[in-house]
Amino acid sequence: MSSLLSRIRVSHGFLAAAAAAWIVCVSLGVSAGAQVKNPEAAKIKNPVKATPESIAAGKTAYGKYCKFCHNEDATGNGPLAPKDTHPPNLVDATWDHGSTDGEIFTSIKEGIGPKFDMKPMKTKMMDTDIWNVVNYLHSIAKK
């Protein structure tokens, strides 16, 4: 019986250590800037070619709907961003919610939860307008 109890104690100890190790790994991944991706959205292809007209239309739509939170130059923290939020820089290499055209489109259209500080734009912008914004953001991104 004591052999069985010692095996149970070892099993519980091992499980606790494994769980702790997993938590540490996940925490390090999150704090190191691991990107959250949307595999379904990543499959969506941009139907709007990045023409000068699309980019100009995207700049106009960005100025109307996005600059107040993401700043005029898309570097984040615009003057009307909700208190204690930190809208991301949209021209650097970091895309926390996915960098494909489909992921960017989906983030704009559906908003970004869980608190939805980034409100869904699906009732304010037509899909073509959102795709134009995606093209505009690519055009001003730092290479």
MOTA-V671080 format. One record per helix or strand of 2 or more residues. SS is the DSSP state (alpha for helix, beta for strand). FROM is the first residue (numbers start at 1). TO is the last residue. If there is no record, write none. Layout:
BEGIN
[[SS;FROM;TO] [SS;FROM;TO]]
END
This chain:
BEGIN
[[alpha;2;31] [alpha;39;42] [alpha;52;65] [alpha;67;70] [alpha;101;110] [alpha;127;140]]
END
